[in-house]
Amino acid sequence: MGYVIRPVTADEWKKLKELRLAALADPVARVAFNETLESASGRPDAFWQQRASSPEEGGAALTFVGEAADGKWNGRWR
């Protein structure tokens, strides 16, 4: 199955949060992401909304995701 790599949009912040928390649940994630599941889980929705926003929408940077033809997001962190 192929993936399209594209930027996340501001209205997709819940999906971005879900993917990030799933990645951080991996035991070696702290090394890869320099963040713990506990700290990310405690962040408010406003944090995730800004993280999903592009610079034009007030965000600090673009965040990219791999999206399958069926709309499912996937990430590989190992």
Number of C-alpha atoms within 10 A of each C-alpha: 5 8 15 13 12 12 16 20 17 18 11 13 20 14 15 22 20 14 15 17 16 13 21 24 13 14 10 14 17 14 10 12 13 9 12 17 18 11 9 15 13 8 11 9 12 10 13 20 19 17 22 28 22 17 12 9 12 13 16 13 15 15 15 14 16 17 18 14 10 8 10 10 17 13 12 6 11 8
